Amino acid sequence: MTGRAAYEAYEEAGELLRALAAPIRVAIVTELAAGERCVHELVDKLGAPQPLVSQHLRVLRGAGLVRGSRRGREIAYALVDEHIAHIVADAVSHAGEAAP
């Protein structure tokens, strides 16, 4: 890949990494890697306030990494594809190896 196509791919990769830049978004993606979750399930698991979780889910949805589907009165969130889960798992694993 060269020229314009390469630049566009790098730009999109940068957007993806920016969307994952917050620790809580990394935690959300890690949880969603195990399957669909509603906001209240993420709140319970992460111990974060509901407005904060919702705000970060909006960022992930806006970046095209997460999708929501109605489950009765709730919205169940899921990863758009497994690549996102692998990127986050690799980053977390690498960070653990690099720790003193």
Secondary structure in CASP SS format (residue, H / E / C, confidence):
PFRMAT SS
TARGET T0000
AUTHOR 0000-0000-0000
METHOD secondary structure of the structure
MODEL  1
M C 1.00
T C 1.00
G H 1.00
R H 1.00
A H 1.00
A H 1.00
Y H 1.00
E H 1.00
A H 1.00
Y H 1.00
E H 1.00
E H 1.00
A H 1.00
G H 1.00
E H 1.00
L H 1.00
L H 1.00
R H 1.00
A H 1.00
L C 1.00
A C 1.00
A C 1.00
P H 1.00
I H 1.00
R H 1.00
V H 1.00
A H 1.00
I H 1.00
V H 1.00
T H 1.00
E H 1.00
L H 1.00
A H 1.00
A C 1.00
G C 1.00
E C 1.00
R E 1.00
C E 1.00
V H 1.00
H H 1.00
E H 1.00
L H 1.00
V H 1.00
D H 1.00
K H 1.00
L H 1.00
G C 1.00
A C 1.00
P C 1.00
Q H 1.00
P H 1.00
L H 1.00
V H 1.00
S H 1.00
Q H 1.00
H H 1.00
L H 1.00
R H 1.00
V H 1.00
L H 1.00
R H 1.00
G H 1.00
A C 1.00
G C 1.00
L C 1.00
V E 1.00
R E 1.00
G E 1.00
S E 1.00
R E 1.00
R E 1.00
G C 1.00
R C 1.00
E E 1.00
I E 1.00
A E 1.00
Y E 1.00
A E 1.00
L E 1.00
V C 1.00
D C 1.00
E H 1.00
H H 1.00
I H 1.00
A H 1.00
H H 1.00
I H 1.00
V H 1.00
A H 1.00
D H 1.00
A H 1.00
V H 1.00
S H 1.00
H H 1.00
A H 1.00
G H 1.00
E H 1.00
A H 1.00
A C 1.00
P C 1.00
END
